[in-house]
Amino acid sequence: MRRDELLDAAESLLQDQGAQALTLAAVAERAGVSKGGLLYHFAHKEALIKAMVERLIEEFDAMIAAQHESTYTRAYMKATFEAIESGRLRRWAVVTGAAGDPELLAPLRDAMARWHAQGLDEEPDPATAQIVRLACEGVWEVATHCPRIVDYAAVRQGLLALL
């Protein structure tokens, strides 16, 4: 079984049953492999969570790069809305919720620092770019906890107008 399939099984388990259900035995069962097969890829639960967090970061980086926008902020903003509209946001919520140890989220904190600093000095208006990036964080938060209260198309248009 491939590593990504094991990560998918872990994320599925998290989404269906919550962080308390995330055990190596439960992930192995969900993936249809032996616990030894899972341990070949992930020696312990923390390694599994770390791999899920790292995969989310890599996927979001790829989404940003795929936007082919004139500025990093425009690409970041469009990737944010793509993540929300495609359902990937739910994955972020369940994975980060499973990482009860703040150290497991250190790669995410590092990525966020990079995402919020990258290309800022190349923006036509760095202050506005920073405001848009921070607004995207707010959109993520609301979409995670109360998604139906936002007209995402209108918010996207408003943020684009700022840029």
N, C-alpha and C positions, 0 to 999 in steps of 0.2 A: 504494500500500500504506500502510496506517495505521501510525503510530508504534508502537502496542502490538503489532502483528503482528511488527514488526522486533525488538522487545524479547523477544517470545515465542520467536522463532527463535534469538536469541542465548542465551537461557536454556536452550533445548533443546540447542543445540550444547554449551554448558558441561556440562550434565548427562550427555550422551552421551560426550563426548570430553575433558572437562577444560579447565582454564584455558589450557593451552598451545595448544589448537586455536582459541581465540578470536581470529580475525582478521576484519577487515572483509570481505575477500573470502569467507571461509567463511560468515559471517553472511548476506551477500547471496545466496550460493548456497543456503543453507538456507531463506531466505525466498522464493527464487524471483524476486529482483529484480536489477537491475544494481547494480554497485558504486556508480555515480553516484546511483541511486535511494536507496541507503542513505546516501550522503554528504550528500544533501539534508537528511536528518534528523539525522545524527550526523557531524560533520566529522572525527572521529578516534575511535579505540578508547576513549580515556579518557572522551569524551562519552557513548559508548554505555554504559560501565560506570556512570558517574555517573547516567545516566537509569534504569538497572536498580535501583540502590540507592535512588534517590528514589521509584521506583514501589513498591518493597517497603515503604518507610516509610509512604507514602500508604495502601497497602492495609491495613497493620496499624493505622494510625490509624482507618481506616474500620471495621475489625473491632471495635476497642475501642468506638467510638461506637455500633455496632449492637447491643451487648449490653444496653443499657438497664438497667443495674444500679444499685443504691442507692449504691455507692461506686465510685470510679475503680479501686481495687485489685481489686475483684470483677470488673469489666469487663475489666481487664488480664489477670487470671488466666484468665478464660473465653476470651478471645481467644487467649491463648497455647495453650491446649489445642485450640481450634478450628484453629489454624494447624498444629499437629502432626497432628491427626486427619485433616485435609483434604489433607495432603501438601504444603502450602505451605512447610513447614519446609525441605524439600529445596531449594526455590528460594532460600531465604536462604543455605543452605550453599554452593550453587554460585556464586551472585552474589558473596557476600562473599569467597569463595575466589579469585575472578577479580581482585579489586581488590588487586593486589600493592602498589600505591602507597598508603601509609597515608592520604594526603591524599584519596584517592577515597572513603575510609570516614568522612571527617569529618562528612558529613550524618547518618550512622548513629550516630556517637558523640553528636552533638547531640540526635538523637531519643531515644536511650537516656537521656540526662541529663534530658530533658523527661519521658519516661515514668516515670522513677523519682522525680521530684520532684512531678509534677502531683497536686494534690489531697491530698497527704500531710497537710497541716495540717487537712483536713476529715474525716479518718478518725477513727473512735471511738478507735482505739488506733494511733497513727502508727508505733510501733516494730514492732508485729505486722504492719501493712500493709507496711512495708519488708521485713520478713523474708519475707513471702509473695511480694513482687515479686522479691526476690533468689532465692528458691526457683524461681520461674518461669524465671529465667535458667539455673539449673542443669538444669531439665527440658529446656530448649532444647538445652543442650550435650549431655546424655546422649542425647536423641532424635536428635541429629545424628550422633553417633559410634557409638552402641550401642543402638539403639531397642528391642530386644527384652528388655532387662533390667528394664524398668519396667512396672508395672501402673498405667497412666495414670489409670484410673478411680479407683483407690484413692488415688493421690496427689492427684488433683483433690478428692476428698471430704475428705481430710485437710487440705488447704489451706483449703477452704471452712469446715471446722470451726474452724480458727484464727480466721477472720474473724467 
